[in-house]
């Protein structure tokens, strides 16, 4: 018996509505594994887009494949695709013809099955498998795991009614979720404009970034080698929140860090992402003194009398991002900001400590306002995600009759 089915039946929460039957996924669908295309056939252009696990998310295709493509792994809209590594994500394919790479599989319905119903019912089982799968690296899902899973299946007409209902209701929730994302984007733009205006005070003096620093900006470790002991290592994603992160950061050997002694951190150092994602900055807390940074992170040390907090704030402004875009180019796949270019970026800066204190108070108020509103939007998005999943679970387990359900209460408390 399947792992997820055992968990659900043991919990006593699995219902058996009248006319519904326990069915094995392998009896409902055909499964085709992706093809191990040779890497030499990959390229930025080619005969057909290549779908890897990362391509299950929104965004344009980055890789194409040329040469022989088995017809069995050519995706068409409506196919269900499952990533077999990582989080075992399931997607109903809607991006047109593409080739399925290895470590993914596609499902297509057998006669008498509405594939939409299966696509709504199966993710909860995949999540249980993922939660119960132990791995020290990347979790792996097998075809046998998928095919052996079980769901409760109603007659075909009921499958269609449930799928139609969920299509409509989840689309409504998704529109609200998208609206929250757009509001967060607009909030970021508005606060960015406010920060720019704060730094453009006519009383401030034009200067270059290098005159605010004690030493030139520096890149971090080019090729890290991780170890169980040694020096804490800070990467771009870690800049989102360095507070309390000391114990969770990876380590590199002491001797490797010593080769990059110029980027060994001190409290108050400003760290900046300079490869790919620009404008992500953080200040080194005291508990991360003596750490080192990745090649994609630049280390900046403010000179005496210059506020590191203000430097870190300016590095997130539209003014900084415009200058970064000008020197890296907007068409570059992996933009990289040079240290000499960064040193010569222009900004306006208060002439004395009182002016810095006033500016810091102003910008801190703007950023606090942004954080508070962002938390509200994120909380609403979490509520929407929870209600979306609860609605799907209730519908595909027969907990209510969708033919009489209106869905009016699905988004109560979440305003447009």
WOVEN-V384059 format. One record per helix or strand of 2 or more residues. SS is the DSSP state (A for helix, B for strand). FROM is the first residue (numbers start at 0). TO is the last residue. Records with the same first field share a line. If there is no record, write none. Layout:
SS=FROM-TO / FROM-TO
This chain:
A=2-10 / 24-27 / 38-40 / 52-55 / 70-72 / 114-131 / 142-147 / 155-198 / 208-211 / 235-239 / 245-247 / 253-258 / 260-262 / 285-287 / 307-313 / 317-327 / 338-342 / 352-395
B=20-23 / 28-32 / 41-42 / 47-50 / 63-64 / 73-74 / 79-82 / 89-91 / 97-100 / 103-108 / 149-152 / 204-207 / 217-218 / 225-226 / 230-233 / 250-251 / 269-272 / 280-282 / 291-293 / 296-299 / 345-348
